[in-house]
């Protein structure tokens, strides 16, 4: 797992986001999952920047971006990203690629900033809202994180993010992901948890998506099962689906070559 280049702070709305920008060409916006940062895209930043202008921010409250306390909604994250593109003087529509929570944000970006989109890639994510019990669990965890720190989330999530064999062998990307989680600001993690709990169901909106869309899923994803994600692709007019063999929830990190190949194939078609 190679380290991405150094970031820069960009003023957006009432905060500053840490952003990695590398390469030239069509703009490709990479939106990380929870509770991670831009470093999960290291394999995409290094390889895809040969042909694309890759933009990989740390979302509000995560990574090296400034923290907002309380609740940060998926709509707020989407609006931040739209403002970020303006701040970076990105004039042409972008290819939006979001994983997990980044996928939740992608749906809101489609709803609120359609004119800024050329294509959509959603990886290892869901379109449904949280069930009542799941939403309550996120809120409880948010309160716990604020009191006890992010180890609460790291311990609970790590076994769900990767196939058991990768954890057992101590894969470098597993250790790196755990380190990012442990370093995440507790207040930012809690705010994201509350935002995910409040996110709207987007299922009925999928048939209205009118841009080229690729849905990617790790074959062994325990959080966003492949069958569910294939259903999302089928609900989107012209939607394409790619299953990444041998990958869990973190498919771009676990299988970067296969993930990047899927993106390149999609964008050439």
Number of C-alpha atoms within 10 A of each C-alpha: 14 10 12 19 14 10 17 14 16 17 14 18 13 8 15 21 26 22 24 20 21 20 18 14 11 17 24 26 22 24 28 25 24 19 28 22 25 25 24 27 21 19 21 21 27 16 15 20 19 13 14 18 20 26 23 27 28 25 30 26 26 30 25 22 22 19 21 19 16 16 20 22 22 26 20 17 22 24 19 22 24 17 16 21 20 13 12 13 9 15 10 13 16 21 22 24 23 23 28 21 24 25 26 28 27 27 27 22 25 22 16 14 15 16 12 19 16 18 20 26 23 28 29 30 27 23 20 14 17 18 10 10 9 12 19 15 15 20 20 14 20 27 17 16 21 18 12 12 20 25 17 18 21 18 13 10 16 17 14 15 20 24 20 13 9 16 16 9 9 11 13 13 17 21 13 14 21 20 14 20 26 19 17 23 23 28 23 27 32 30 24 30 27 24 23 23 22 20 19 18 14 15 15 10 14 18 15 12 18 16 16 19 24 23 27 26 30 27 20 21 22 16 15 20 18 25 11 15 24 18 13 23 21 16 17 21 15 15 22 17 23 21 22 22 13 14 23 28 27 26 27 25 21 25 17 19 13 17 23 16 12 18 18 13 9 17 13 6 6
